[in-house]
Amino acid sequence: MLKVLGLYPISQRQACVLIGVDPKTVRRGRPPDHGAIRTAMREVAGQRRRFGYRRIGIMLERQGMTMNHKKLYRLYREEGLSVRRRRGRKRARGSRTPMPVPLVPGARWSMDFVSDTFGASRKFRILAINDDCCRENLCLVGDTSISGARVVRELDTLVRLHGKPACIVSDNGTEFTSRAILEWAGKNKVEWHYIDPGKPQQNGLIESFNGSLRDELLNEELFDSLADARRKLAIWRYDYNNVRPHSSLGNRTPAQARRAFVQDETIMPDALVQASGPAYLTPRLSL
């Protein structure tokens, strides 16, 4: 019995008639939670992450759990098992081993692309390859188009000049993930490490070099033609490697650092940072 406004005791059926509600909806109990089905559904989805609710339903039927598609879909959505759409292109994984610390020249090379314009706003690209140990720029190639096969040719030239590196670090650009690059790395047994997408700090040395290149050359010069851009890139590269002091090398040049490593194989990169004398002077390197 119920009391309406605390005055008249009436039954539940009479109260439903007064407010126009079907008594079946009032007396209906709470639907079952289906804990066993939910647990089995999560297990299947955990093992087969790309299965939708229909295939999960088939796997549940094999376990003796049969239900209509509406109930299956409701439980599937309530458990948050919807398959996320894959976005973005397939990326090369490269080596799963950690990046080696560049203790000697050739231990690790890093590479990246920089773009600029010449003439009537025609774009060209610059391929930069550095040795991370002595901070030396090994390659600075400018062209209107640089494919993966072109990168392979430049790497072959550098291997003949400096020897084969132990590891190469780059981003997931299409040129670095091309079939030509993957075949070259496998053929030469060079560990290729791809940084995570959107994490340029993982390849910070080449990013620092790119900033110096843009700040000291690309933002300061106007290029009349591709030939003019290549000439100025060659001049700046020589200055960077042989004249410009590098703070991380104790204000020495990358060429001086490479000679020090070659003549004394026991020297460590941190030893070059200890510069004697005033900070604004370039200390001499005893060879």
C-alpha positions, 0 to 999 in steps of 0.5 A, a space after each residue: 500500500 502507498 500513500 499519495 501525499 501522505 493522505 490516502 493509502 492506495 495500492 501500487 496498481 491504483 497509483 500506476 492507473 492515476 499517473 498513466 504508467 503500465 505496472 509492468 514497467 514499475 515492477 520490472 526487476 533489474 536486468 542481469 549483468 551477464 558477468 560470465 559473458 562480459 568476461 569471456 568477451 574481454 578475453 577474446 577481444 584481448 587475444 584478437 584486438 582487430 575482431 569486431 562484435 560479430 566475430 567475437 559473437 562467433 567465438 562466444 557461440 563456440 563456448 556455448 554462449 548464444 545471444 541475439 545480435 542486439 544484446 551482443 552489440 550492447 554488451 560489446 559497446 558497454 565494455 568499450 571494445 570497439 575497434 579503433 580505426 587505423 590512421 596513418 601509414 604503415 611505418 618501418 620499425 627498424 632496429 629494436 635495440 637501443 641506440 648506441 652511445 657515439 663514443 668513437 667516429 662511425 658509431 652512430 650517424 644521424 640524417 635528416 632533410 631540410 628544405 628551402 627555395 631558390 629562384 622564383 620560389 622553387 623548392 629544393 631539399 637538402 640531405 644532411 648526414 652527420 657523425 654524432 661522435 665528432 659532430 662532423 657533417 659528412 654530407 650536405 646534398 641539395 637537389 630538387 628531388 632526393 629519393 631513397 635510391 639517391 640516399 643509398 648512393 650517397 651512403 655508399 660514397 660515405 662508406 667508401 670514404 669513412 667506413 661503415 657506421 654501426 648505426 644510423 638514426 633517422 625519422 620515418 620519412 618516406 625516403 628513409 623507409 623506402 625499399 632501397 634503404 631497407 635493402 641497403 641496411 640489410 645488405 650492409 648489416 647496418 642497424 637502422 634506428 627510426 625515432 618515434 613519430 612526433 619525437 624529434 628530440 630523440 634525434 636531437 643532434 641532427 636537429 641542432 645541426 639543422 637549426 644552425 644550418 638554417 640560422 647561419 645560412 638558409 635564413 641569411 642567403 638568397 639562392 639564385 639557382 640550384 647551382 648557387 645553392 650547392 656552391 654556398 652549401 659547400 662553402 658553409 659545410 667547409 666552414 662548419 667542419 674546419 673553422 666554426 667552433 663547436 661548444 660541445 667539443 670544447 670550442 674545437 672544430 669537428 675536424 680537430 675532434 676527429 683527428 683527436 679520436 683517430 690518433 688517440 683511440 682511448 679519448 672519450 667525447 666528454 674529455 673534449 668538453 673540458 676546455 682550458 682558458 677563457 670560454 671565448 677562446 678556441 683552445 689548441 688541440 695537442 696532436 
